[in-house]
Amino acid sequence: MRFMTRLTAILTGLVIANLALADTPSPQRWVSAGGALTEWVVALGGESQLVGVDTTSQHPQTLKALPSIGYQRQLSSEGILSLRPDIIVGTEEMGPPAVIEQLRAAGIKVQVLSASADVSALKGNLETLGTLLGKQDEARRLSESFARQLDSQHTWVDQAQQHQSAPGVMLLVSHAGAAPMVAGAGTVGDWLIKQAGGRNLATHSDYKIFSAEAMAGLSPEVVVLTDRAQNGASARDALLKQNPVLAASRAARDNRFVEVDPTLLVGGLGPRLPEAIKHLSKAFYPADTAINAKVSPAQ
């Protein structure tokens, strides 16, 4: 009888141990495509599982030591397969589709998340990433913190708008100042402008190339500039050199150019956006209207 009692105790202990192991996520080799998603993986404690990232995944700086899989829209199956990943996470911007199918055929789990500039989409992304990493509680805390920061900034903007109307804003994505694309409805750029208390002058959807004359015709009070090749005064000067008609805009006359990090706009809503919104709000509602503010990338 004593033997059976001991045997039962041992077997019960083994069952409990196996159940605990089953609840513990097994180590996985992750590849991430999309700057915002990669930053959330890191925020959830998954950086040690990353074996490769795309070129838009540049924060934190430690990610630059990882192998690159190229630009998220132009992936190569060979480069990704060489990293032997268990899973690749990205948004619907990830592609091309043929490469995604090749990865699935090779037995790699492909998790496609939302790139929508929408807080509910972000909440869903965090829930999925939290489940995959076994960090559901942390994912919930991050989601709630993001929402609180937005609420706080909305209160700040409401107070600022009691003294100043929302400025007309144009957000440009360019490369060395040439052929800039204007952020329209549905983009992270549009969401960023509105959350910071600006009024997006562009009425089209997605990103669209405008002529210099069309941009000047919008008569922006503030130009939010993101240049993939340059930053600071050089980015502004390159834009005005390539598009001299813009020099007559109100934004140019008042020197109201605000620079943002281009990686903030890729992969949906990322963890650095609340801080970027705070800086943009101060640029949109300054004590001195002659500004040249810069939103610095978080380190």
Number of C-alpha atoms within 10 A of each C-alpha: 6 7 8 9 10 11 12 12 12 12 12 12 12 12 12 12 12 12 11 10 11 10 10 11 12 10 10 16 17 22 26 27 30 29 26 29 28 28 23 22 23 17 15 20 15 21 17 12 16 21 20 26 28 26 18 22 26 19 19 15 10 10 21 15 11 13 17 20 23 17 17 25 16 15 20 19 17 12 14 22 15 9 15 14 20 15 19 22 20 24 23 16 19 23 18 14 14 11 17 20 14 15 21 13 10 11 11 18 16 16 15 17 22 19 25 18 21 15 15 12 16 22 19 15 23 25 19 18 22 21 14 16 20 18 18 17 13 16 25 15 12 18 20 12 14 20 14 13 15 19 13 12 19 19 10 16 22 12 11 18 13 9 9 13 13 19 18 20 26 27 28 27 24 22 17 20 24 15 18 25 19 26 27 22 16 15 19 24 28 27 21 23 23 17 21 25 27 25 20 23 20 21 11 12 13 16 20 16 15 14 15 18 12 12 22 19 12 15 19 24 23 27 23 26 26 29 24 15 12 16 18 17 12 14 22 24 17 19 24 18 14 15 19 15 16 22 17 12 20 17 24 19 12 14 19 22 26 23 24 26 17 18 20 24 25 22 28 24 28 23 18 18 21 22 17 20 23 22 18 25 23 16 25 29 20 14 9 7 12 15 17 17 20 19 17 12 17 13 8
